[in-house]
Amino acid sequence: MLIGDVARRSGVSARMLRHYDALGLVRPTGRTSGGYREYSDEDLRRLFQVESLRSLGLSLRQISRALQDPTCTPAGLVGDLITWTEERLERERELLDRLRVVDASAPSGWQGVLRIIELMTGINSPSAALRQQSVLAPAEDVRVPAELLAGAVLAESDPNVAGALRWALGRVGGDALASLASGVHSENVDIRRRAIQAVADLAGDEARAVLVDALDDPDPEVRRHAALALGTDGEVTAVPALVDLVVEGVNDVQAAELLGALAEDPAHAKQIMSVLSDELAAPTADSAVRSRLTQAILELPRTVAQPVLRRLSHDDDPVVALTAAAYLGDEGSASR
């Protein structure tokens, strides 16, 4: 069969067939009297083998080795191919992600594209200082996609860089919360902590709802960030969690101050006092815990705190009694 017939039958161009011949991959076993290449049935089978291996992504050099080197095993070669293909796909996924980030920034010119690329490079730097600098650099009217900043927030372990990223994320608008959703529900507790800190810096009812849900998180640090943010925002649902912080001695001064601010609303004051009183009476509350709870009661409005403090001034725990009595004494001196 002449080269033209082989090309039509196989779909391999005559030019490629000549290239295969030059490489020694598929050499015609015969020549016509006029010197034209003549392929046998065995040559055709060899050609189809070459094309089949090419369809797996093998280079011509790898195909030559596979067909001629007896030490080249299919399992080994296919294993190498899988590794190379996975690496190539990973590079292409990274490129695709980068292109999508640039596209999401809706660049109006090449300066916008270059700014986004510069930001992506900066936040992936091994240097924390460079990561922070890239986030705080002027945006030059370039829209920074929330997805880019949220992904960096969820991955960042340096507290200073994380703070800069949260600040930048808070400036991008309504997409920020949606971009953090995967982190809020992550099985990785570190990611959940970073996500809820970022949500705490956002405003609006949707962010508040996410924080309220986080009060039931199994991780105490996630609950702490949510409770402090909600308490600062005047959200009464944070009261039990804020009292827990007082009991645990974690951010207890801040938690007590927030409880005092929430208790300024008469509708909430009795509820807050009830929760604090229940914890004071708990059999597991040691002297340090009861002392912190008493200090928290001092932050409440006088009309709510005074009756309880009168009772506590006779408490069996001398620290609690002295604290309550000192407050009542100061109050009496101030009234004279």
Buried (B, 14 or more C-beta within 10 A) or exposed (E): BEBEEBBEEBEBEBEBBEBBBEBEBBEBEEEEEEEEBBBEEEBBEBBEBBBEBBEEEBEBEBBBBBBEEEEEEEEEBEEEBEEBEEEEEEEEEEEEBBEEBBEBBEBEEEEBBBBBBEBBEBBEBEEBEBBBBBBBEEBEEBBBBBBBBBBBBBBBEBEEBBBBBBBBBBEBEEBBBEBBEEBBEBEEEBBBBBBBBBBBBBEEEEBBEBBBEBBEBEBEBBBBBBBBBBBBBEBBBBBBBBBBBBBBEEBBBBBBBBBBBBBEEEEBBEBBBEBBBEBBEEEEBEEEBBBBBBBBBBBBBEEBBBEBBEEBBEBEBEEBBBBBBEBBEEEEEEEE
